[in-house]
Amino acid sequence: MTDASKALASITPKIRKQLHQSGAEMLAKCGIAFEFRYILGIRRPPSAFLLVGKSVDKGVTTDLDHKIRTGELEQESVILDVVRDAVETDPQKDDIELQDDETGKSVQQVIGETKDKAVRLVKAHHGVVAPTIRPAQVARKFSIDLDRFLRGRAKDFHEQADKQGDKHAAKVLDQQARYLNVAARDGVDFVGEMDIVERYMEPQDEANRLVIRDTKTSGKSPSANVADESHQLSAYALASQVLDNTLPDAVKLDYLIDLKRETKTMTVESTRTGPDLSAYLNRIVNAVATIESGMFTPAPNAAWWCSAKWCAYHNQCPHVVQKKFVQIGEPNE
């Protein structure tokens, strides 16, 4: 390396890697989908379902941001216009992939239905959910430096390997430690964005309550334990521990449910503890090691999300098991 290149290297900022919360969730569900999207950079056209979620998110953010600034929610007509515009101006709207239940419809018909659905959902949020929320921040971004943590975990793995009587197990632990040290050397940040942060006082409280909420759109009612099992909420609690130096008092999912005959809302609440965060951090460690190794595992065959409806890469995935057709009776001549 010449003196000039050394000088340039010394002033060139280091480009750190990022593991997004949604990417970590995709990796946990299917390593092949993660590889297509984040490693190979293969982007697929969105579905109408994704457009609904994006536009509703913009409407909810606009509504609650107005409440933060003025103490009042935005006018309903304004947020409905925001939602319609979000669908109309989405750069990918004309390229959406139609699903099986949209067969026979034109893209414009589906876009129209998407806009109507998004309007129904954000209207329900504005009328039922938003009045109960005491927002302090919306769309709060976070970035957590994982380098020190990864090095510490790598050291733990090396120490565990030294105590192993099984040579194969020791080799695996040492290899995982090497992956984590490589990642820490390159620099890794865990990043994401919280939908809604609430801070408020109750008469019986001695300090501000801190609540993290996320808005979900769905075609059916969620299970009662969906918030308990949400990795997304664990990620937000982890970020809150770093940014606020405390765990949130509660984490909530606000579901906007579009049924055939009605639109309804449902809020599911949970909490996160120190052991919960430790378990989630173990997942982050595995995710980083997996990415460094390049060994990506496909989703189980029976997983509901391993389908053309829920995975944009399903039709090009080499691990998909083709459907079996069983002939019943004799074929007609």
C-alpha positions in Angstrom: 0.0 0.0 0.0 1.5 3.4 -1.0 1.7 6.3 1.3 -1.1 8.0 -0.6 -3.4 5.0 -0.3 -2.6 4.7 3.4 -3.5 8.3 3.9 -6.8 7.9 2.0 -7.6 4.8 4.0 -7.1 6.8 7.2 -9.6 9.5 6.3 -12.2 7.3 4.5 -15.1 6.6 6.8 -15.6 2.9 7.6 -18.8 1.6 6.1 -20.6 -0.5 8.7 -22.9 -3.4 8.0 -26.6 -3.2 9.1 -28.9 -5.9 10.2 -32.5 -4.5 10.1 -35.1 -5.8 12.5 -37.3 -6.9 9.6 -34.3 -8.6 8.0 -33.6 -10.5 11.2 -37.3 -11.6 11.2 -37.1 -12.7 7.6 -34.0 -14.7 8.3 -35.6 -16.5 11.2 -38.5 -17.5 9.0 -36.6 -18.4 5.9 -32.9 -18.1 5.2 -33.4 -18.5 1.4 -35.8 -15.5 1.2 -33.2 -13.4 3.2 -30.5 -14.5 0.9 -32.5 -13.5 -2.2 -33.5 -10.2 -0.8 -30.4 -9.0 1.2 -27.4 -10.9 -0.1 -28.3 -11.3 -3.8 -30.3 -8.0 -3.9 -33.2 -9.6 -5.8 -36.2 -7.3 -5.3 -39.7 -8.6 -6.2 -42.8 -6.5 -7.0 -44.9 -5.9 -3.9 -48.4 -7.3 -3.3 -51.5 -5.2 -2.7 -51.3 -6.4 0.9 -48.0 -4.6 1.3 -49.3 -1.4 -0.3 -52.2 -1.4 2.3 -49.7 -1.7 5.2 -47.5 1.1 3.9 -50.3 3.5 3.2 -52.1 2.9 6.5 -48.7 3.5 8.3 -48.5 6.9 6.6 -52.0 7.8 7.7 -51.5 6.7 11.3 -48.2 8.5 11.5 -49.7 11.7 10.1 -52.6 11.5 12.6 -50.4 10.9 15.7 -47.8 13.4 14.6 -50.5 16.1 14.5 -51.6 15.0 18.0 -48.0 15.4 19.3 -47.7 18.9 17.9 -51.2 20.2 18.7 -52.7 17.9 21.3 -55.5 16.9 18.9 -55.8 14.3 16.2 -55.7 15.4 12.5 -59.0 15.8 10.7 -60.3 12.6 9.4 -60.6 13.9 5.8 -56.9 14.9 5.8 -55.6 11.5 6.9 -57.9 9.7 4.4 -56.4 11.9 1.6 -52.9 11.0 2.9 -53.8 7.3 2.6 -55.3 7.6 -0.9 -52.3 9.6 -2.1 -49.9 7.1 -0.6 -51.4 4.3 -2.7 -51.7 6.5 -5.8 -48.1 7.8 -5.7 -46.4 4.5 -4.7 -43.7 4.0 -7.4 -44.4 0.2 -7.5 -48.2 0.3 -7.6 -48.4 -0.5 -11.3 -46.1 -3.5 -10.9 -47.8 -5.3 -8.1 -48.0 -9.0 -8.3 -51.6 -10.3 -8.3 -52.5 -13.1 -6.0 -54.6 -16.2 -6.6 -57.7 -14.6 -5.2 -57.2 -11.6 -7.5 -57.2 -13.7 -10.7 -59.3 -12.1 -13.4 -59.0 -8.6 -12.1 -56.9 -5.9 -13.7 -54.1 -4.1 -11.8 -56.2 -0.9 -11.7 -59.1 -2.8 -10.1 -56.8 -4.2 -7.4 -55.3 -0.8 -6.8 -58.8 0.6 -6.3 -59.7 -2.1 -3.9 -56.4 -1.6 -2.1 -57.1 2.1 -1.7 -60.6 1.4 -0.3 -59.3 -1.2 2.2 -56.6 1.2 3.4 -59.1 4.0 3.9 -61.4 1.6 5.9 -58.6 0.6 8.1 -57.1 4.0 8.9 -60.6 5.3 9.5 -61.1 2.6 12.1 -57.7 3.5 13.7 -58.6 7.2 13.7 -62.0 6.6 15.3 -61.2 3.9 17.8 -57.5 3.5 18.5 -55.9 6.9 18.0 -58.0 8.7 20.6 -56.6 6.3 23.3 -52.9 6.8 22.4 -50.8 9.4 24.1 -47.9 9.6 21.6 -44.5 11.1 22.4 -42.8 10.0 19.2 -43.7 8.4 15.9 -41.4 6.6 13.4 -38.6 6.6 15.9 -35.4 5.2 14.3 -32.8 3.3 16.2 -29.3 2.0 15.5 -27.5 -0.2 18.1 -23.7 -0.9 17.8 -23.3 -4.7 18.2 -19.5 -4.9 17.9 -18.6 -5.1 21.6 -21.4 -7.5 22.3 -20.4 -9.8 19.4 -16.8 -9.8 20.6 -17.9 -10.7 24.1 -20.1 -13.5 22.8 -17.3 -14.8 20.6 -15.0 -14.9 23.7 -17.7 -16.9 25.5 -17.9 -19.4 22.6 -14.1 -19.9 22.6 -14.2 -20.6 26.4 -17.0 -23.0 26.0 -15.1 -24.8 23.2 -12.1 -25.2 25.4 -14.2 -27.0 28.0 -15.8 -29.3 25.4 -15.0 -33.0 25.5 -16.6 -33.4 22.1 -14.2 -32.3 19.3 -17.0 -31.7 16.8 -18.9 -29.5 19.3 -15.8 -27.5 20.1 -15.0 -27.0 16.4 -18.6 -25.6 15.8 -18.3 -23.2 18.8 -14.9 -22.0 17.6 -16.2 -21.5 14.1 -19.2 -19.5 15.4 -16.8 -17.4 17.4 -14.7 -16.6 14.3 -17.8 -15.5 12.4 -18.8 -13.2 15.2 -15.3 -11.7 15.5 -15.2 -11.1 11.7 -18.6 -9.3 11.9 -17.4 -7.2 14.8 -14.2 -6.3 13.0 -16.3 -5.1 10.0 -18.8 -3.3 12.2 -22.5 -4.3 12.6 -25.4 -2.2 13.7 -28.8 -3.5 14.6 -31.4 -1.0 13.2 -35.1 -0.5 12.9 -37.9 1.9 13.4 -40.6 2.0 16.2 -44.1 3.0 15.0 -45.2 4.7 18.2 -43.6 5.6 21.5 -46.0 6.6 24.4 -44.9 8.5 27.5 -47.5 9.5 30.1 -48.4 9.7 33.7 -51.1 7.9 35.6 -52.4 9.2 38.9 -50.9 6.2 40.8 -47.6 6.3 39.0 -44.4 7.9 40.4 -42.7 8.1 37.0 -43.6 8.3 33.3 -45.0 5.2 31.8 -43.2 4.1 28.6 -45.1 2.1 26.1 -44.0 0.9 22.6 -46.8 0.2 20.0 -46.9 -1.1 16.5 -49.8 -1.0 14.0 -50.7 -4.1 12.1 -53.2 -4.7 9.3 -54.8 -8.1 8.9 -57.6 -10.0 7.3 -58.4 -12.0 10.5 -58.3 -11.6 14.2 -54.9 -12.3 15.8 -54.3 -15.0 18.5 -54.4 -13.8 22.1 -50.6 -14.5 22.6 -49.4 -12.8 19.4 -47.8 -9.9 21.4 -46.1 -12.3 23.7 -44.5 -14.1 20.8 -43.6 -11.1 18.7 -39.9 -10.8 17.9 -40.5 -7.3 16.6 -41.7 -6.1 20.0 -38.6 -7.8 21.6 -36.4 -5.8 19.1 -38.2 -2.6 20.1 -37.8 -3.4 23.8 -34.1 -4.0 23.3 -33.8 -0.6 21.5 -35.7 1.1 24.3 -33.3 -0.4 26.8 -30.4 1.2 24.9 -32.0 4.5 24.0 -34.1 5.1 27.2 -32.0 3.1 29.6 -35.1 1.3 30.7 -37.4 -1.4 29.5 -40.9 -0.3 28.4 -43.7 -0.8 30.9 -45.7 -2.4 28.1 -45.5 -3.3 24.4 -48.6 -3.4 22.3 -49.9 -4.4 18.8 -52.8 -2.4 17.4 -54.5 -4.7 14.9 -56.7 -3.2 12.2 -58.8 -6.1 10.9 -60.6 -6.0 7.6 -63.3 -8.7 7.6 -65.8 -9.4 4.9 -68.7 -7.6 6.7 -67.0 -5.2 9.0 -63.7 -3.5 10.0 -62.7 -3.9 13.6 -59.7 -3.1 15.9 -58.0 -5.2 18.5 -55.1 -4.2 20.8 -53.0 -7.0 22.3 -50.6 -6.1 25.1 -47.5 -7.8 26.6 -44.3 -7.0 28.5 -40.6 -7.8 28.1 -38.1 -8.7 30.8 -34.3 -9.0 31.0 -34.4 -12.7 30.2 -36.7 -12.0 27.2 -34.0 -9.6 25.8 -31.3 -12.2 26.5 -33.2 -14.8 24.5 -33.7 -12.3 21.6 -30.0 -11.3 21.7 -29.2 -15.0 21.2 -31.2 -14.9 18.0 -29.3 -11.8 16.8 -26.0 -13.6 17.5 -27.2 -16.6 15.5 -28.4 -14.3 12.7 -25.0 -12.5 12.5 -23.1 -15.8 12.5 -25.4 -17.2 9.8 -25.0 -14.2 7.5 -21.2 -14.4 7.9 -21.2 -18.1 7.2 -23.4 -17.8 4.1 -25.2 -21.0 5.0 -28.9 -20.1 4.7 -31.6 -22.6 5.6 -35.0 -22.7 3.9 -38.3 -22.5 5.8 -40.0 -25.8 6.8 -42.2 -27.3 4.0 -45.3 -27.0 6.2 -44.7 -23.4 7.2 -47.8 -21.3 6.3 -45.6 -18.4 5.0 -43.8 -20.8 2.5 -46.3 -20.2 -0.2 -46.7 -18.0 -3.3 -49.2 -15.8 -1.4 -46.8 -14.9 1.4 -43.4 -15.2 -0.2 -42.4 -13.2 -3.2 -39.6 -15.7 -4.0 -41.6 -18.8 -3.8 -41.8 -19.4 -7.5 -38.0 -19.2 -7.9 -37.0 -21.0 -4.8 -35.0 -24.3 -5.4 -36.2 -25.7 -2.1 -39.9 -25.6 -2.7 -41.5 -29.0 -2.8 -43.9 -29.3 -5.8 -47.5 -30.2 -5.2 -48.4 -33.9 -5.7 -51.3 -34.8 -7.9 -53.0 -38.1 -7.2 -55.2 -39.6 -10.0 -58.5 -41.0 -8.8 -60.1 -43.6 -11.0 -59.3 -44.4 -14.6 -58.6 -41.5 -17.0 -61.2 -40.9 -19.7 -60.3 -42.1 -23.1 
